């Protein structure tokens, strides 16, 4: 899941990198593209402002 819609996907091989220290997305651009496609197809807007960050219909939430 990514909160910044402009951020690139991060992909980690959890079988060899449990600490998620080595992002392998550059070696797997096909997976990143597939993730983005799934996100756009399956996303449903939330009725809770704080949970809506993929395609927000609310004004940006400000934390005070």
N, C-alpha and C positions, 0 to 999 in steps of 0.2 A: 504494500500500500504506500502511496506517496501523497503527501499533503500539498506539495508544490507541483501544479500541473505542468510547469516548464522544466522540472527536474528530470534528469535522465534516470532510467531504471538502474538499480543495483542488483547484481546477481552474485550469490555466494554458493560455493560447493560445500554444503554443510557436512558432508561425509569426511572431508579433509580439512575443513576450516570452520570449526564450531564457533569460533570467536568472531566470525564475519570480518576478518581483517584484510582479505584480498578480493576485491570486486572483480569478477571475471566477465562483466557485461560486454566489454570490448571484444572479447573472444567469442561471444554468442549474441550477435546483433539480431539474429532470427528470433531468439527467445524474447528479447526486449520488445521487438515489434509485435510478437504474438501477445505478450502481456498487455501492451497498449490497446491492441485490438479487442481483447477480452474485456478490458476495463470499460472501453467505450460502448461495447455491445451490452454488457450485463449491468452497468451502473444504474441504480435507481435513486432518485433524490430522497434525501432524508427529511423528515419533518423536524429534526433537531438541529438547530443552527450550528452548534459546535461540531457536529458530525459531518456536515456538508462541506467538503473541500475539493471534490473532484470537479463538479460543475455547479458552483454555488448559485442559488437563486436569491440569497439574502445579501444584504450589504456586508462588507467584511466585519468580522467579529473583533472587537477590541478588548484586550485583557487589561484590566486596571489593577 
